[in-house]
């Protein structure tokens, strides 16, 4: 593992240095250039894309879309972005990658949106992000997690992969490295693990990074089985029986959306949680989704530090406002897709305002993209920075579920919550995540 703060500061310094180099040319432009710029009066067209129908809608797409609507309303009440109101255009991600490619072409070429904030599926992001440069449209991936989206096949790799394509969050490295670190710290006697993950990019990549980190951190641990159910499987009983029969002590899972809910409910009926402990790589929404029946003592990752009780409200007022406003409107607590929506929208807003201050008027797509590199914003879950590889970089929060009288579902046990800092869970720019893990000296 990287052992010193010095290593992280080098990484952070690289982001800042890269940003300075990118913007130096702007700073030298004649002041007269500003006079030729104006601020359009028509609304900003912001298209959002997420699952609004199907099994991924309730735990992911709809909460994210609700957050976008709430935040846009608040921004518009405060004057919009540089005086321009936001016209929010919500789109359903259902239909697969080919449908999302078609939708993206329509949004950029026909509807001429200013930016697309979207996509939950890693497969959809891999298909859509290359269109940012091809079509000349700014795309900010707000939720998809596969680490290969911005990484090359070899280290060091050329960055950035796209000029107008970004991801306003960290990738799945933080989830799965965080799980491995959590197991090593709290369950060091573990001898056997297994995995049940969806059979496509997100599931395969999640298990690969988790297994790589576990082999490095706890080489004595044995993998006793892996299972790959198809996306949107409705009957997991055969998988669950096989997992129980494997004798695994800890079971890694990147199942998400309706799949995670269905699996957990069926696992409860078959007694899985009396035999083993689950480690959910992005399990934060499911205790609230399932309710008090959700099992205690399971390891939950929050896809960053995205949790309605963290950062504590008395120490981070923005999270207090976000949680209370969302709960008042929608009757539920915001889950990590809601926090991801905030990150995407406010990353775009901050980049527009930064670029405008440099060019003296409404910036071009390319100028907004330049301003987005190296930007840092305050969010309800802490600070987010966008690196020169166009990826977000974040800390990660994990914990063990515990039922309390205060909520109708298990929360993370306050005494066993752990935040692993960004430099421990994010590979440095230019190094593939698996190569970085394999370089650790533990």
C-alpha positions, 0 to 999 in steps of 0.5 A: 500500500502507499504508506505515506502522505507524501505519495498522496500529496504528489498525486494531488500536486499533479492535479493542481499543476496540471490544472495550472498548465491548462489554464495558463493560456487563458490567463494571458488572453487580452482583456478585450476578449471578454467584451466579445462574450455575452451570456445567453438569455435562454435556459441551460438545457441539462439532460439527465439519464438514469433508470426511471423504469425497471428493477433499477429505478426504485433504488437508483434512478428515481432517487437520483432523478429526485435529487436532480429535480430538487437541486435544480429548483434550488439553483433556479430560485437562487438565480440559476447559473450565471443568471440562466435558468436550468431546463432539466430534461429527464431521460430513462436509461432503460433499453440497453447500451444501443438505446443509450447511444441513440439517445445520446446522439439525439440529445447532443445533435438534435436537442442540442443540450448543454451537458448530459449528466447521466448513466448508471450502468457501466456497460452504458457508460463504456458505450456512450463516453466515446461519443463526447468527443465524436459529437462534441458534447459534454458528458459527465458520467454521474454514477457508473463505476467500472474502473476501465472507463478512464484507464488504459490497458497498460501502465503508464497510460495516456490521460485523459482518455476523452476531452469532453467526457468526465466522471464526477465520482470515483470508480469501483476501486474505492468500493472493493479496495475499501471492502478488502481493507475493512475485512483485514482490519475487523475480520483478520481471522477470515480464511475463506471468501466467495463472490456472487456478482452480475455477469457483465462489466460492473460485476466482473470488474468489481470482483477482479479488484476485490480479489486482487486486493484481498490476495495482496492484503490477506494472501492466506485467504482462499477463494472457494467459489464465484457465481455470475448470475445474469443481470435482472435474474429473478430467482437466486435460490440455486446460487444461494444454495451453492454459496451456502454449500461453499463454506465461505465466511464472507461473500462479496457482491456487487449486485445492485438495484432490484437484483440486490433487493431480490437476492437479499430477500431470498437469502434471508428465506434460505438462511444464508446470513446465519452461515456467512456474512455479506460484503456489499460493494455498494450496499448503502441503499438496501437497508432502507429499501428492505427495512428492518428485515435487512440482516445485521452485521453485514458489511456495507460500502457507501460508494464514497462517503455518501451517507445520510448520517455522515458527515455528521450534521453538526459538523457538515451543515450541507449534509444536514440541509440535503438530508432534511430537504430530500426527506421532507420532499420525498419521505425517504433519506437520500442514498448514494445516487442522490449524492452522485447527482449533486456531484455531477450537477455542481461540478458542471455549475462550478466549471461553468462559473470558473471558465466564465470568470476566465474568458469573460462570458459564457464559455464554450464546451471545451473551455468548460472541460478545461475548467473542470480538470482539477476543480474541487467542490464542497458537497453534502458528503465532503469535498470532491476533486476532478483529476486530470484523467477526468475521474473524481477522487473520493474517500470511502465509508464502510460499516457494519449494519445494526438495527437501532430504535431510531430508524425502521431499518439497520444503519451503520454501527457508529462504533464500527464505521470506517473512512479510508482516505482517498490516497488509500483507495484511488490509484494514482493517475496513469496507473491501472488500478490492478497494477497499483494494487500489485505494487503495494508492499504490505 
